[in-house]
Amino acid sequence: MQTIDILVATTSGNTEYMADQLANELQQAGFTTTMHYEPDYSDLMESLTDNSIWLCCVASHGAGEYADSMLDFAEELHTHKPNLSTLKYGVIAVGDSCYDTFCSAGRDCDAMLAILGAKRLITHLEIDMSQDDPDEKSSTWLQSFIKSL
Ligand SMILES: Cc1cc2nc3c(=O)[nH]c(=O)nc-3n(C[C@H](O)[C@H](O)[C@H](O)COP(=O)(O)O)c2cc1C
């Protein structure tokens, strides 16, 4: 059974809730999921295999910064620049269009993983919390993500 690691960048919990819903949907589709509510850089690097798949759910905070739970991970990724050529991934960026830095952290995550050699399975999704229904939008995107696997 294929395992999908779900990395969560959240400060106030919206993205964690969304990620939990997506995990349920992935399990119903026959996948195993591992939640990383505070992604640990060393753990994730050590557990990388040729079949690793990450689903990154990333909220922006501050001035386009990563939300609290993934700040350290993002910093380590930028510092160490690991070779991620065996990794496949998809990113859901969560933000609010009232900020100039709309979805900046998710966009950075998507770009950074590609720069490090990982294979983007599908164009990242951007969720605008001031306009979108996050559950509906992420669920629809997830179907395409699953098809890309
Ligand atoms: C203090 C603060 C700063 C924020 N900064 C940004 C930002 O720079 N860009 C953006 O797109 N959204 C920004 N947002 C919106 C959040 O991404 C949005 O509220 C999201 O739902 C938070 O997700 P979370 O509950 O998982 O932390 C900000 C929200 C707060 C409260």
The ligand as an SDF file (V2000), in Angstrom:
LIG
                    3D

 31 33  0  0  0  0  0  0  0  0999 V2000
   -1.2390   37.4540   11.3240 C   0  0  0  0  0  0  0  0  0  0  0  0
   -1.6340   36.8340   10.0160 C   0  0  0  0  0  0  0  0  0  0  0  0
   -0.8130   36.9570    8.9290 C   0  0  0  0  0  0  0  0  0  0  0  0
   -1.1710   36.3910    7.6870 C   0  0  0  0  0  0  0  0  0  0  0  0
   -0.3410   36.5590    6.6060 N   0  0  0  0  0  0  0  0  0  0  0  0
   -0.7100   36.0380    5.4160 C   0  0  0  0  0  0  0  0  0  0  0  0
    0.1180   36.2200    4.2690 C   0  0  0  0  0  0  0  0  0  0  0  0
    1.1810   36.8280    4.3220 O   0  0  0  0  0  0  0  0  0  0  0  0
   -0.2970   35.6810    3.0930 N   0  0  0  0  0  0  0  0  0  0  0  0
   -1.4710   34.9990    2.9850 C   0  0  0  0  0  0  0  0  0  0  0  0
   -1.7870   34.5580    1.8890 O   0  0  0  0  0  0  0  0  0  0  0  0
   -2.2670   34.8040    4.0630 N   0  0  0  0  0  0  0  0  0  0  0  0
   -1.9220   35.3080    5.2610 C   0  0  0  0  0  0  0  0  0  0  0  0
   -2.7250   35.1210    6.3530 N   0  0  0  0  0  0  0  0  0  0  0  0
   -3.9700   34.3600    6.1970 C   0  0  0  0  0  0  0  0  0  0  0  0
   -3.8070   32.9310    6.6740 C   0  0  0  0  0  0  0  0  0  0  0  0
   -3.0080   32.1900    5.7840 O   0  0  0  0  0  0  0  0  0  0  0  0
   -5.1910   32.2980    6.7820 C   0  0  0  0  0  0  0  0  0  0  0  0
   -5.8900   32.9030    7.8360 O   0  0  0  0  0  0  0  0  0  0  0  0
   -5.1330   30.7990    6.9980 C   0  0  0  0  0  0  0  0  0  0  0  0
   -6.4310   30.2960    7.0860 O   0  0  0  0  0  0  0  0  0  0  0  0
   -4.3640   30.4460    8.2610 C   0  0  0  0  0  0  0  0  0  0  0  0
   -4.2380   29.0540    8.2990 O   0  0  0  0  0  0  0  0  0  0  0  0
   -3.9920   28.2840    9.6620 P   0  0  0  0  0  0  0  0  0  0  0  0
   -5.2600   28.4340   10.5000 O   0  0  0  0  0  0  0  0  0  0  0  0
   -3.7880   26.8790    9.2440 O   0  0  0  0  0  0  0  0  0  0  0  0
   -2.8200   28.8700   10.3450 O   0  0  0  0  0  0  0  0  0  0  0  0
   -2.3800   35.6680    7.5730 C   0  0  0  0  0  0  0  0  0  0  0  0
   -3.1980   35.5280    8.7050 C   0  0  0  0  0  0  0  0  0  0  0  0
   -2.8400   36.0890    9.9090 C   0  0  0  0  0  0  0  0  0  0  0  0
   -3.7490   35.9200   11.0970 C   0  0  0  0  0  0  0  0  0  0  0  0
  1  2  1  0
  2  3  1  0
  2 30  2  0
  3  4  2  0
  4  5  1  0
  4 28  1  0
  5  6  2  0
  6  7  1  0
  6 13  1  0
  7  8  2  0
  7  9  1  0
  9 10  1  0
 10 11  2  0
 10 12  1  0
 12 13  2  0
 13 14  1  0
 14 15  1  0
 14 28  1  0
 15 16  1  0
 16 17  1  0
 16 18  1  0
 18 19  1  0
 18 20  1  0
 20 21  1  0
 20 22  1  0
 22 23  1  0
 23 24  1  0
 24 25  2  0
 24 26  1  0
 24 27  1  0
 28 29  2  0
 29 30  1  0
 30 31  1  0
M  END
$$$$
